[in-house]
Amino acid sequence: PFREGNMPTGHMYNVRIGLPTVYWRMINQGVPSSKSRTAQATDVCGMLEGRSQLDKRLAELNGETQKLRLDEARPFMEAMGQEAAGTMFYGNQSLAPEEFTGLALRYAAISGATNASHVISAGGTGSDNATIWLLGMGELGLHGTFPKGTKAGVSHEDLGLADAFDADNNRYRAWMDHWEWKLGLCLPDWRQCVRICNIDISNLIAKSSAADLPELMIKATHRLPRAKSLKYYWYMNRTTLEMLEIQLRDDVGGGGQLKYENVDGLPATTFRGITIRICDQLLETEATVV
């Protein structure tokens, strides 16, 4: 879900860090007032853009200019979707100031950090690790944001017929389009997400010292303070889901946790009642989280 930010560059919000004090009282005895404690956080948005240009002569040879332009638009939409998804997990403003900060940097330690209890290590080492994410989405959990006064999603501008330039800086006429997406990521309550990291992919495939995915996922569900206003989803890559299903195939036959439900008319895999979603931007080359 996406929500409009309250700043031209992103969204500023309060993160609750302490509950108010409450008191037992006697008749004719008052209690002092109190309030919860909050800290202010700011998440900025990035600007993802693309430009396409289609040689006018090529469009004329094809005979269907608008269809050809639409065919050229589809890969731009796909590329922007993939780039946005990858940044939501691995964005790092320290290394790339034009991006926004993703989840991996927010859940980056298994000890010493405030949210370390929500980073569960599967024991893998080296640089061929993967992550399974359990994400609580909604206004009070994980959600996207876009700058104040703008609109959500990808915007398209038809630039029409104009001069384009080849590799030698020579002009030619081309049909041009501009694509833009302003987006960021907000996490008001870090307790609503869990990261299962250090899943050694080579061990998982070889079934040698492999991570016990069902056990780790059960642990992850017990880290969450479930909120009725949020929707929860698992996110993992295809290899991890494949090996999860292999590990659970005996349980499926015996009525175990992995089953197929009907979600929006389509079959979806679930674990402990939470829908599993595949994200191809989740890597199998993550460094060890320590």
C-alpha positions in Angstrom: 0.0 0.0 0.0 1.1 3.6 -0.8 0.3 6.8 1.1 0.9 10.4 0.3 3.8 11.9 2.3 3.6 15.1 4.2 6.8 16.6 2.7 7.7 17.5 -0.9 10.6 15.1 -0.6 9.0 12.3 1.4 7.3 11.6 4.8 8.0 12.6 8.4 6.3 10.6 11.1 6.5 9.6 14.8 7.8 6.2 15.9 6.4 5.2 19.3 9.3 4.2 21.6 7.5 4.0 24.9 4.0 3.5 26.4 2.4 5.9 28.8 2.4 5.1 32.5 -0.9 3.9 34.0 -1.8 3.6 37.7 -4.0 1.7 40.1 -5.9 4.1 42.3 -8.1 4.2 45.4 -11.4 6.1 45.8 -10.9 9.8 46.3 -7.3 9.5 45.0 -6.1 11.0 41.8 -3.4 9.8 39.3 -0.8 11.8 37.5 -1.1 12.4 33.8 1.3 10.7 31.4 1.9 10.2 27.8 3.7 7.9 25.4 7.2 8.6 24.1 7.9 9.0 20.4 10.8 9.7 18.2 10.7 11.4 14.8 11.7 9.7 11.7 12.0 10.9 8.1 11.9 8.7 5.0 12.8 10.4 1.7 11.6 9.4 -1.8 13.6 8.6 -4.8 12.9 9.5 -8.4 12.9 6.6 -10.8 12.8 7.6 -14.5 13.2 6.3 -18.0 13.1 7.6 -21.5 12.3 5.7 -24.7 12.8 6.8 -28.2 11.6 5.0 -31.3 13.1 5.9 -34.8 10.4 7.5 -36.9 11.5 5.6 -39.9 11.2 2.2 -38.1 7.7 3.1 -37.0 6.7 3.9 -40.6 8.2 0.6 -41.9 6.2 -1.3 -39.3 3.0 0.5 -40.3 1.5 0.5 -36.8 3.2 3.3 -35.0 1.1 3.4 -31.8 1.2 -0.4 -31.4 5.0 -0.3 -31.7 5.2 2.5 -29.2 3.1 0.5 -26.8 5.3 -2.6 -27.3 8.3 -0.4 -26.4 6.5 0.9 -23.3 5.9 -2.5 -21.8 9.6 -3.3 -21.0 10.0 0.2 -19.4 7.2 -0.6 -17.1 8.7 -4.0 -16.3 12.1 -2.5 -15.7 10.8 0.1 -13.4 8.8 -2.4 -11.4 11.9 -4.6 -11.0 14.1 -1.7 -10.0 11.6 -0.5 -7.5 11.2 -4.0 -5.9 14.9 -4.4 -5.7 15.4 -1.0 -4.0 12.6 -1.8 -1.5 14.8 -4.6 -0.2 18.4 -3.4 -0.9 18.2 0.4 -1.4 21.1 2.1 0.4 21.2 5.9 0.5 24.6 5.9 2.0 26.1 4.4 -1.1 23.5 5.7 -3.6 21.9 9.0 -2.4 19.4 9.0 -5.2 17.7 5.9 -3.9 15.6 5.4 -0.8 16.6 3.1 2.1 15.4 -0.5 1.8 14.6 -3.2 4.3 17.9 -5.0 4.3 19.7 -1.9 5.7 17.0 -1.5 8.4 17.3 -5.1 9.5 21.0 -5.5 9.2 22.2 -7.1 12.5 21.4 -10.3 14.4 22.7 -8.7 17.7 23.3 -5.3 19.2 20.6 -3.5 17.3 17.2 -2.4 18.7 15.4 -4.7 16.2 17.9 -7.6 16.4 15.1 -9.8 17.8 13.4 -9.6 14.5 16.5 -10.7 12.5 16.7 -14.5 12.7 19.9 -16.2 11.4 19.6 -19.5 9.5 23.3 -20.1 10.2 24.7 -19.6 6.7 28.1 -18.1 6.0 29.9 -16.8 2.9 28.2 -14.8 0.2 25.6 -17.1 -1.2 22.9 -16.4 1.3 19.2 -15.5 0.8 16.5 -14.0 3.0 12.9 -14.8 3.7 10.8 -11.7 4.8 7.7 -11.7 6.8 6.1 -8.2 6.3 3.1 -6.6 8.0 1.7 -4.0 5.5 -0.5 -1.1 6.2 -0.6 2.5 7.5 0.8 1.5 10.9 3.2 -1.1 9.4 5.3 -1.2 6.2 4.0 1.0 3.4 5.2 3.0 0.4 5.1 6.7 0.2 5.1 9.4 -2.5 5.9 13.1 -2.2 3.2 15.6 -1.0 1.2 17.0 -3.8 2.2 14.3 -6.4 0.4 11.2 -7.4 1.1 7.5 -6.7 2.4 5.1 -9.3 4.2 5.5 -12.6 3.4 8.7 -14.7 3.8 8.8 -18.4 4.5 11.8 -20.6 4.1 11.5 -24.4 6.9 13.8 -25.8 5.8 13.3 -29.4 8.1 13.5 -32.4 11.4 15.2 -31.7 15.1 15.1 -32.5 17.1 12.2 -31.1 20.9 11.6 -31.2 22.9 8.6 -32.2 26.2 7.5 -30.8 28.1 10.0 -33.0 25.7 12.8 -31.8 24.0 13.0 -35.2 20.3 13.8 -35.2 17.4 11.7 -36.4 13.6 12.0 -35.8 12.1 9.8 -33.2 8.9 9.2 -31.2 9.8 9.9 -27.5 8.2 9.0 -24.1 9.1 9.8 -20.6 8.4 7.6 -17.5 8.6 8.7 -13.9 7.9 7.2 -10.5 8.5 9.0 -7.2 8.4 6.6 -4.3 9.9 5.7 -0.9 9.4 3.3 2.0 8.1 4.0 5.5 8.2 1.7 8.6 6.5 3.3 11.6 6.7 0.1 13.6 9.7 -2.2 13.1 8.1 -5.0 15.2 5.7 -5.7 12.3 8.5 -7.2 10.0 10.8 -10.1 10.5 13.9 -11.1 8.5 15.1 -14.7 8.2 18.7 -14.2 6.9 21.8 -16.2 6.2 20.0 -19.0 4.3 22.9 -20.7 2.6 21.5 -21.5 -0.9 24.2 -24.0 -1.9 23.6 -26.0 1.3 19.8 -25.7 0.8 19.9 -27.1 -2.7 22.3 -29.9 -1.8 20.3 -30.7 1.4 23.6 -30.7 3.3 23.5 -28.8 6.6 20.5 -27.0 5.1 18.4 -24.5 7.0 15.2 -25.8 8.4 12.9 -23.4 6.7 9.6 -24.4 8.3 11.1 -24.1 11.8 12.6 -20.7 11.0 9.3 -19.4 9.6 7.4 -20.6 12.7 9.9 -18.7 14.8 9.3 -15.6 12.7 5.5 -15.7 13.1 6.0 -15.7 16.9 8.0 -12.4 16.7 5.0 -10.4 15.5 2.6 -8.5 17.6 -0.2 -9.2 15.2 -2.3 -6.1 14.3 -5.8 -6.6 12.7 -5.3 -3.4 10.7 -2.3 -5.0 8.8 -2.0 -7.6 6.1 0.9 -10.0 6.4 2.9 -11.6 3.6 5.9 -13.8 3.2 8.4 -12.7 0.5 11.1 -15.1 -0.9 12.8 -15.9 -4.2 11.9 -18.9 -6.3 14.8 -21.2 -5.1 13.8 -20.7 -1.5 10.2 -21.4 -2.2 11.1 -24.5 -4.2 13.2 -25.9 -1.3 10.5 -24.9 1.2 7.9 -27.0 -0.7 10.4 -29.9 -1.0 11.0 -29.8 2.8 7.3 -29.8 3.5 6.1 -32.3 0.9 5.6 -35.0 3.5 3.6 -32.6 5.7 1.4 -31.6 2.8 0.3 -35.2 2.4 -0.4 -35.4 6.2 -2.4 -32.1 6.3 0.5 -29.9 7.3 0.9 -26.2 7.1 1.6 -25.7 3.4 -1.7 -25.6 1.4 -3.3 -23.9 -1.5 -6.0 -21.3 -0.9 -8.1 -19.3 -3.3 -6.9 -15.7 -3.2 -8.6 -13.3 -5.6 -9.6 -16.2 -7.8 -5.9 -17.4 -8.1 -4.2 -20.2 -6.3 -1.7 -19.0 -3.7 0.8 -20.8 -1.4 0.4 -20.1 2.3 2.3 -20.9 5.4 0.6 -20.7 8.8 -2.2 -18.9 7.0 0.0 -16.2 5.6 0.3 -15.8 1.8 3.7 -16.4 0.2 4.8 -14.1 -2.6 7.7 -14.6 -4.9 10.0 -11.7 -5.6 12.7 -12.3 -8.2 14.7 -9.3 -7.0 15.5 -11.1 -3.7 19.1 -12.2 -4.1 20.9 -15.5 -3.6 24.3 -13.6 -3.1 23.7 -11.8 0.1 26.7 -11.4 2.5 26.5 -12.9 6.0 24.5 -10.8 8.4 26.2 -10.6 11.8 
